[in-house]
């Protein structure tokens, strides 16, 4: 029996591990991987030598394959798994779909989700010096404005009636990144819930919440988003 890939990851409150988790459930392969969830304390397992030997950056997610090969970085992990397992290609079926999905995913990650993540870190003061090196409210507000401006562009893109970014019947990876951005925007320290700011992002968020893959991905009730953690 071939050993399963082993995913070293974090609770659903962490954006990049959550992108992988949503992908796994949307692809239908969550049971095909073993999972080890770190508590992500400032000096936790992800910063200790066993994990640093696999991933010197000390970050999650990290994927260890049966032959001992290591992959880190969210998009790299997802691309490998999407190509390695049968089923719908979440990152796009055709070369054009794959290109468009990569384009939109990069736009959403760089200009929205990463801005929100940066805002979280420079506004938050409760995670300790190993994670919060710089308290910079002015930069946090700049990142908020950037995230909102680009979220407005994505909202306009969705305003033509399409359900998903590429216009197909099912979400692709760029939709997963956008859903994660909406979820992370709701953290109290961010206080920028994108679904409350934009009509079509609100509808997009509602569509995601109705999907079984989304419900399974957030079933640990540990996202830090009250409307997800309190869901029946």
ABEGO torsion letter per residue (X at the ends): XBBBBBBBBBBAABAAAAAAAAAAAAAGAAAABBBBBBAGBAABAAABAAAAAABAAGBOBBBBBAAGBBBBEAAAAAAAAAAABBEBBAAEABAAAAAAAAAAAAAAAAAAAAAAAAAAAAABAAAEAAABABBBAAAAAAAAAAAAAAAAAAAAAAAAGBABAAGBABBBAAAAAAAAAAAAAABAAAGBBAAAABAAAAAAAAAAAABAAAAAAAAAGAAGBAAAAABX
